[in-house]
Amino acid sequence: MKAFLPLLLAILCLAFNGLAAIETEGGRATTAVPIRLAANEPPANNYVLRTVTPKVELYITSWCPWCKKAAEFFRSRGIPFTEYDVEKDRAAAQRQKELAGGNSGVPFAIVNGQRIQGYSPEEYEKALQKR
């Protein structure tokens, strides 16, 4: 039943507003966008649902306990992320340093374009809400 709740809410929003954006736990959103199904139908009358996935990059080291917690935060919510071990990947280490303003501390995350230094579930959640 829980799996159908976002779809049901999107349909209700469509009925009242003509457009729907539903936030679900873990930062995933279901959005209704207009599409043209037939040449004689205006686009505003037809909608298709699509899933918007957050973009997450995580810079870590293998021995860092806070890095493990950061990775688990995203994994436990089913949020895909790209992980870079800055000790094994020199290019990633250089990119992190540039993105973090010279700071090389880990974990360092970029969530939907927002840079977050250290392990901070509250900041991760805020950034996941932004699109």
MDTraj code that builds the backbone (N, CA, C; nanometers):
import mdtraj as md
import numpy as np

residues = "MET LYS ALA PHE LEU PRO LEU LEU LEU ALA ILE LEU CYS LEU ALA PHE ASN GLY LEU ALA ALA ILE GLU THR GLU GLY GLY ARG ALA THR THR ALA VAL PRO ILE ARG LEU ALA ALA ASN GLU PRO PRO ALA ASN ASN TYR VAL LEU ARG THR VAL THR PRO LYS VAL GLU LEU TYR ILE THR SER TRP CYS PRO TRP CYS LYS LYS ALA ALA GLU PHE PHE ARG SER ARG GLY ILE PRO PHE THR GLU TYR ASP VAL GLU LYS ASP ARG ALA ALA ALA GLN ARG GLN LYS GLU LEU ALA GLY GLY ASN SER GLY VAL PRO PHE ALA ILE VAL ASN GLY GLN ARG ILE GLN GLY TYR SER PRO GLU GLU TYR GLU LYS ALA LEU GLN LYS ARG".split()
xyz = np.array([
    [0.0823, -0.1201, 0.0000],
    [0.0000, 0.0000, 0.0000],
    [0.0859, 0.1254, 0.0000],
    [0.1974, 0.1245, 0.0770],
    [0.2832, 0.2419, 0.0840],
    [0.3378, 0.2803, -0.0527],
    [0.3629, 0.1809, -0.1375],
    [0.4193, 0.2067, -0.2697],
    [0.3215, 0.2852, -0.3567],
    [0.1931, 0.2714, -0.3343],
    [0.0938, 0.3393, -0.4160],
    [0.0568, 0.4774, -0.3637],
    [0.0953, 0.5099, -0.2418],
    [0.0597, 0.6380, -0.1818],
    [0.1108, 0.7571, -0.2621],
    [0.2393, 0.7603, -0.3040],
    [0.2840, 0.8753, -0.3838],
    [0.2062, 0.8905, -0.5137],
    [0.1736, 0.7791, -0.5782],
    [0.0969, 0.7847, -0.7019],
    [-0.0429, 0.8393, -0.6758],
    [-0.1060, 0.7914, -0.5706],
    [-0.2390, 0.8402, -0.5345],
    [-0.2359, 0.9899, -0.5052],
    [-0.1367, 1.0343, -0.4282],
    [-0.1242, 1.1770, -0.3977],
    [-0.1001, 1.2584, -0.5246],
    [-0.0197, 1.2081, -0.6165],
    [0.0057, 1.2777, -0.7425],
    [-0.1222, 1.2923, -0.8223],
    [-0.2032, 1.1867, -0.8263],
    [-0.3293, 1.1923, -0.9005],
    [-0.4228, 1.2952, -0.8385],
    [-0.4304, 1.2978, -0.7051],
    [-0.5147, 1.3969, -0.6379],
    [-0.4669, 1.5387, -0.6654],
    [-0.3346, 1.5586, -0.6626],
    [-0.2806, 1.6915, -0.6923],
    [-0.3108, 1.7314, -0.8359],
    [-0.3028, 1.6377, -0.9272],
    [-0.3349, 1.6654, -1.0667],
    [-0.4796, 1.7104, -1.0810],
    [-0.5696, 1.6439, -1.0090],
    [-0.7113, 1.6757, -1.0176],
    [-0.7400, 1.8174, -0.9696],
    [-0.6680, 1.8630, -0.8672],
    [-0.6951, 1.9942, -0.8103],
    [-0.6058, 2.1047, -0.8648],
    [-0.4818, 2.0738, -0.8968],
    [-0.3857, 2.1767, -0.9365],
    [-0.3425, 2.1702, -1.0821],
    [-0.3570, 2.0564, -1.1449],
    [-0.3081, 2.0413, -1.2808],
    [-0.1617, 2.0047, -1.2874],
    [-0.0917, 2.0005, -1.1760],
    [0.0495, 1.9628, -1.1721],
    [0.0794, 1.9094, -1.0334],
    [0.1652, 1.8080, -1.0235],
    [0.1918, 1.7473, -0.8938],
    [0.3402, 1.7357, -0.8691],
    [0.3810, 1.7592, -0.7470],
    [0.5179, 1.7323, -0.7034],
    [0.5069, 1.6708, -0.5647],
    [0.5440, 1.5467, -0.5519],
    [0.5282, 1.4742, -0.4265],
    [0.6656, 1.4384, -0.3721],
    [0.6987, 1.4842, -0.2530],
    [0.8232, 1.4456, -0.1870],
    [0.7964, 1.3184, -0.1077],
    [0.8862, 1.2225, -0.1205],
    [0.8748, 1.1023, -0.0400],
    [0.9970, 1.0913, 0.0484],
    [0.9899, 1.0121, 0.1513],
    [1.1017, 0.9963, 0.2444],
    [1.2252, 0.9484, 0.1703],
    [1.3394, 1.0053, 0.2052],
    [1.4635, 0.9668, 0.1403],
    [1.4997, 1.0569, 0.0240],
    [1.4244, 1.1634, 0.0030],
    [1.4632, 1.2597, -0.0981],
    [1.4148, 1.2309, -0.2388],
    [1.3416, 1.1244, -0.2610],
    [1.2911, 1.0957, -0.3946],
    [1.1608, 1.1706, -0.4152],
    [1.1395, 1.2174, -0.5355],
    [1.0174, 1.2902, -0.5664],
    [0.9509, 1.2293, -0.6882],
    [0.8195, 1.2301, -0.6887],
    [0.7450, 1.1904, -0.8063],
    [0.6790, 1.3163, -0.8589],
    [0.7013, 1.3464, -0.9849],
    [0.6534, 1.4704, -1.0437],
    [0.5689, 1.4398, -1.1658],
    [0.4584, 1.5079, -1.1823],
    [0.3771, 1.4944, -1.3025],
    [0.4138, 1.6086, -1.3959],
    [0.4471, 1.5751, -1.5189],
    [0.4831, 1.6770, -1.6176],
    [0.3957, 1.6601, -1.7399],
    [0.3558, 1.7707, -1.8051],
    [0.2682, 1.7592, -1.9214],
    [0.3419, 1.6992, -2.0411],
    [0.2716, 1.6149, -2.1168],
    [0.3249, 1.5616, -2.2428],
    [0.2125, 1.5617, -2.3453],
    [0.2475, 1.5585, -2.4710],
    [0.1470, 1.5516, -2.5774],
    [0.1319, 1.4055, -2.6185],
    [0.0112, 1.3528, -2.6058],
    [-0.0148, 1.2147, -2.6423],
    [-0.0693, 1.2026, -2.7841],
    [-0.1455, 1.3000, -2.8271],
    [-0.2024, 1.2978, -2.9618],
    [-0.1981, 1.4386, -3.0184],
    [-0.1908, 1.4497, -3.1481],
    [-0.1771, 1.5805, -3.2129],
    [-0.2953, 1.6721, -3.1853],
    [-0.4141, 1.6149, -3.1652],
    [-0.5327, 1.6984, -3.1444],
    [-0.5615, 1.7276, -2.9978],
    [-0.4760, 1.6829, -2.9058],
    [-0.4969, 1.7083, -2.7629],
    [-0.3938, 1.8079, -2.7122],
    [-0.4367, 1.9098, -2.6372],
    [-0.3393, 2.0045, -2.5810],
    [-0.2537, 1.9376, -2.4743],
    [-0.1249, 1.9752, -2.4623],
    [-0.0344, 1.9100, -2.3670],
    [-0.0809, 1.9192, -2.2217],
    [-0.1502, 2.0231, -2.1837],
    [-0.1883, 2.0413, -2.0439],
    [-0.2870, 1.9350, -1.9961],
    [-0.3514, 1.8637, -2.0880],
    [-0.4498, 1.7639, -2.0475],
    [-0.3908, 1.6257, -2.0252],
    [-0.2636, 1.6063, -2.0554],
    [-0.2012, 1.4751, -2.0460],
    [-0.0763, 1.4835, -1.9602],
    [-0.0586, 1.3869, -1.8703],
    [0.0554, 1.3889, -1.7795],
    [0.1206, 1.2524, -1.7752],
    [0.2488, 1.2529, -1.7475],
    [0.3211, 1.1295, -1.7250],
    [0.3983, 1.1469, -1.5940],
    [0.4066, 1.0414, -1.5140],
    [0.4806, 1.0488, -1.3878],
    [0.6241, 1.0057, -1.4105],
    [0.7177, 1.0772, -1.3537],
    [0.8581, 1.0397, -1.3621],
    [0.9209, 1.0549, -1.2241],
    [1.0252, 0.9794, -1.1984],
    [1.0953, 0.9858, -1.0712],
    [1.2196, 1.0713, -1.0861],
    [1.2375, 1.1641, -0.9923],
    [1.3543, 1.2502, -0.9917],
    [1.4488, 1.1966, -0.8843],
    [1.5690, 1.1570, -0.9254],
    [1.6662, 1.1004, -0.8322],
    [1.7674, 1.2066, -0.7937],
    [1.7949, 1.2212, -0.6645],
    [1.8952, 1.3202, -0.6232],
    [2.0338, 1.2827, -0.6737],
    [2.1179, 1.3836, -0.6948],
    [2.2563, 1.3607, -0.7366],
    [2.3444, 1.3754, -0.6132],
    [2.4168, 1.2678, -0.5798],
    [2.5002, 1.2664, -0.4598],
    [2.6391, 1.2143, -0.4944],
    [2.7409, 1.2922, -0.4559],
    [2.8808, 1.2493, -0.4644],
    [2.9349, 1.2483, -0.3230],
    [3.0089, 1.1424, -0.2888],
    [3.0609, 1.1284, -0.1535],
    [3.2104, 1.0992, -0.1606],
    [3.2910, 1.1867, -0.0985],
    [3.4365, 1.1722, -0.0932],
    [3.4721, 1.1153, 0.0441],
    [3.5428, 1.0016, 0.0437],
    [3.5662, 0.9261, 0.1671],
    [3.7095, 0.8719, 0.1732],
    [3.7418, 0.8106, 0.2881],
    [3.8591, 0.7233, 0.2994],
    [3.8079, 0.5911, 0.3566],
    [3.8828, 0.4839, 0.3355],
    [3.8369, 0.3515, 0.3783],
    [3.8357, 0.3349, 0.5304],
    [3.9194, 0.4097, 0.6019],
    [3.9332, 0.3914, 0.7469],
    [3.8470, 0.4861, 0.8294],
    [3.7804, 0.5815, 0.7671],
    [3.7060, 0.6865, 0.8376],
    [3.5674, 0.6380, 0.8830],
    [3.5420, 0.6342, 1.0162],
    [3.4105, 0.5882, 1.0635],
    [3.2963, 0.6820, 1.0232],
    [3.3238, 0.8129, 1.0145],
    [3.2191, 0.9081, 0.9758],
    [3.1843, 0.8920, 0.8282],
    [3.2820, 0.8509, 0.7482],
    [3.2572, 0.8241, 0.6062],
    [3.1632, 0.7049, 0.5921],
    [3.1840, 0.6036, 0.6738],
    [3.0976, 0.4861, 0.6713],
    [2.9541, 0.5243, 0.7107],
    [2.9415, 0.6120, 0.8099],
    [2.8091, 0.6587, 0.8516],
    [2.7418, 0.7383, 0.7393],
    [2.8193, 0.8222, 0.6711],
    [2.7642, 0.9018, 0.5606],
    [2.7141, 0.8100, 0.4494],
    [2.7952, 0.7111, 0.4123],
    [2.7542, 0.6170, 0.3080],
    [2.6285, 0.5401, 0.3509],
    [2.6241, 0.4987, 0.4753],
    [2.5081, 0.4252, 0.5268],
    [2.3828, 0.5122, 0.5276],
    [2.3984, 0.6419, 0.5544],
    [2.2854, 0.7349, 0.5510],
    [2.2153, 0.7263, 0.4159],
    [2.2927, 0.7367, 0.3075],
    [2.2335, 0.7354, 0.1736],
    [2.1852, 0.5955, 0.1355],
    [2.2643, 0.4929, 0.1676],
    [2.2263, 0.3546, 0.1362],
    [2.0952, 0.3159, 0.2039],
    [2.0807, 0.3508, 0.3318],
    [1.9617, 0.3120, 0.4084],
    [1.8341, 0.3774, 0.3554],
    [1.8485, 0.4843, 0.2803],
    [1.7335, 0.5541, 0.2225],
    [1.7139, 0.5194, 0.0749],
    [1.7981, 0.4298, 0.0252],
    [1.7857, 0.3897, -0.1145],
    [1.8278, 0.4976, -0.2126],
    [1.9131, 0.5886, -0.1673],
    [1.9584, 0.6991, -0.2524],
    [2.0906, 0.6598, -0.3166],
    [2.0941, 0.6514, -0.4483],
    [2.2203, 0.6159, -0.5148],
    [2.3214, 0.7291, -0.5005],
    [2.4485, 0.6932, -0.4893],
    [2.5535, 0.7947, -0.4789],
    [2.6797, 0.7423, -0.5436],
    [2.7649, 0.8367, -0.5824],
    [2.8952, 0.8028, -0.6370],
    [2.9967, 0.8252, -0.5266],
    [3.0756, 0.7221, -0.4981],
    [3.1721, 0.7276, -0.3886],
    [3.3134, 0.7368, -0.4451],
    [3.3921, 0.8289, -0.3897],
    [3.5318, 0.8460, -0.4294],
    [3.6207, 0.8293, -0.3069],
    [3.7150, 0.7354, -0.3110],
    [3.8122, 0.7183, -0.2037],
    [3.9310, 0.8081, -0.2377],
    [3.9476, 0.9157, -0.1609],
    [4.0489, 1.0162, -0.1933],
    [4.1916, 0.9669, -0.1699],
    [4.2079, 0.8557, -0.0996],
    [4.3420, 0.7992, -0.0810],
    [4.3826, 0.7099, -0.1983],
    [4.2847, 0.6586, -0.2694],
    [4.3132, 0.5698, -0.3821],
    [4.3004, 0.6393, -0.5176],
    [4.2353, 0.7540, -0.5200],
    [4.2081, 0.8243, -0.6448],
    [4.2586, 0.9684, -0.6340],
    [4.3771, 0.9937, -0.6900],
    [4.4387, 1.1270, -0.6789],
    [4.3557, 1.2358, -0.7457],
    [4.2945, 1.2033, -0.8580],
    [4.2104, 1.3018, -0.9274],
    [4.0915, 1.3411, -0.8392],
    [4.0327, 1.2424, -0.7720],
    [3.9203, 1.2708, -0.6815],
    [3.9660, 1.3550, -0.5633],
    [4.0852, 1.3251, -0.5107],
    [4.1395, 1.4024, -0.3982],
    [4.1597, 1.5480, -0.4390],
    [4.2110, 1.5702, -0.5587],
    [4.2323, 1.7073, -0.6078],
    [4.0985, 1.7780, -0.6299],
    [4.0019, 1.7063, -0.6895],
    [3.8694, 1.7635, -0.7139],
    [3.8026, 1.8009, -0.5820],
    [3.8133, 1.7128, -0.4809],
    [3.7539, 1.7415, -0.3501],
    [3.8157, 1.8664, -0.2900],
    [3.9467, 1.8765, -0.2968],
    [4.0164, 1.9918, -0.2395],
    [3.9684, 2.1222, -0.3041],
    [3.9525, 2.1187, -0.4356],
    [3.9034, 2.2372, -0.5073],
    [3.7591, 2.2690, -0.4684],
    [3.6749, 2.1670, -0.4638],
    [3.5332, 2.1872, -0.4314],
    [3.5127, 2.2313, -0.2872],
    [3.6007, 2.1847, -0.1968],
    [3.5871, 2.2146, -0.0538],
    [3.6687, 2.3373, -0.0132],
    [3.7154, 2.4133, -0.1094],
    [3.7894, 2.5356, -0.0767],
    [3.9220, 2.5091, -0.0080],
    [3.9913, 2.4035, -0.0492],
    [4.1216, 2.3717, 0.0079],
    [4.1169, 2.2735, 0.1232],
    [3.9998, 2.2481, 0.1765],
    [3.9837, 2.1539, 0.2878],
    [3.9864, 2.0110, 0.2331],
    [4.0650, 1.9248, 0.2945],
    [4.0719, 1.7872, 0.2469],
    [4.0096, 1.6882, 0.3453],
    [3.9328, 1.7383, 0.4410],
    [3.8682, 1.6512, 0.5393],
    [3.7578, 1.5671, 0.4787],
    [3.7375, 1.4501, 0.5361],
    [3.6311, 1.3606, 0.4915],
    [3.5410, 1.3257, 0.6095],
    [3.4184, 1.2914, 0.5846],
    [3.3545, 1.2840, 0.4547],
    [3.3219, 1.4229, 0.4007],
    [3.3157, 1.4302, 0.2701],
    [3.2747, 1.5514, 0.2005],
    [3.1713, 1.5085, 0.0982],
    [3.0550, 1.5712, 0.1026],
    [2.9457, 1.5323, 0.0128],
    [2.8996, 1.6508, -0.0701],
    [2.8570, 1.6191, -0.1892],
    [2.7864, 1.7163, -0.2736],
    [2.6505, 1.6537, -0.3005],
    [2.5472, 1.7182, -0.2470],
    [2.4109, 1.6666, -0.2577],
    [2.3271, 1.7695, -0.3323],
    [2.2822, 1.7320, -0.4504],
    [2.2053, 1.8240, -0.5358],
    [2.2758, 1.9592, -0.5501],
    [2.4080, 1.9557, -0.5653],
    [2.4869, 2.0764, -0.5860],
    [2.5313, 2.1464, -0.4589],
    [2.4788, 2.1058, -0.3438],
    [2.5161, 2.1677, -0.2164],
    [2.6348, 2.0944, -0.1554],
    [2.7380, 2.1680, -0.1178],
    [2.8593, 2.1102, -0.0596],
    [2.8449, 2.0988, 0.0919],
    [2.8751, 1.9783, 0.1436],
    [2.8591, 1.9519, 0.2869],
    [2.9862, 1.8868, 0.3391],
    [3.0540, 1.9570, 0.4293],
    [3.1772, 1.9061, 0.4899],
    [3.1419, 1.8321, 0.6175],
    [3.1928, 1.7101, 0.6332],
    [3.1680, 1.6317, 0.7541],
    [3.0393, 1.5522, 0.7457],
    [3.0160, 1.4723, 0.8494],
    [2.8945, 1.3916, 0.8570],
    [2.7846, 1.4736, 0.9212],
    [2.6790, 1.5030, 0.8451],
    [2.5705, 1.5851, 0.8961],
    [2.4367, 1.5411, 0.8361],
    [2.3694, 1.4473, 0.9016],
    [2.2402, 1.4013, 0.8500],
    [2.1401, 1.5147, 0.8274],
    [2.1425, 1.6148, 0.9145],
    [2.0501, 1.7274, 0.9000],
    [2.0774, 1.8031, 0.7706],
    [2.2041, 1.8279, 0.7418],
    [2.2398, 1.8984, 0.6178],
    [2.2108, 1.8124, 0.4954],
    [2.2334, 1.6822, 0.5057],
    [2.2013, 1.5920, 0.3946],
    [2.0522, 1.5994, 0.3639],
    [1.9697, 1.5922, 0.4687],
    [1.8255, 1.5987, 0.4498],
    [1.7829, 1.7294, 0.3831],
    [1.8380, 1.8416, 0.4303],
    [1.8041, 1.9721, 0.3710],
    [1.8390, 1.9749, 0.2234],
    [1.9591, 1.9274, 0.1914],
    [2.0054, 1.9282, 0.0525],
    [1.9230, 1.8352, -0.0348],
    [1.8756, 1.7242, 0.0201],
    [1.7924, 1.6315, -0.0574],
    [1.6577, 1.6929, -0.0931],
    [1.6096, 1.7863, -0.0127],
    [1.4817, 1.8504, -0.0403],
    [1.4903, 1.9525, -0.1535],
    [1.6120, 1.9976, -0.1832],
    [1.6337, 2.0971, -0.2895],
    [1.6425, 2.0290, -0.4226],
    [1.5904, 2.0911, -0.5228],
    [1.5976, 2.0397, -0.6598],
    [1.6542, 2.1458, -0.7485],
])
top = md.Topology()
chain = top.add_chain()
for i, resn in enumerate(residues, 1):
    res = top.add_residue(resn, chain, resSeq=i)
    for name in ("N", "CA", "C"):
        top.add_atom(name, md.element.get_by_symbol(name[0]), res)
traj = md.Trajectory(xyz[None], top)
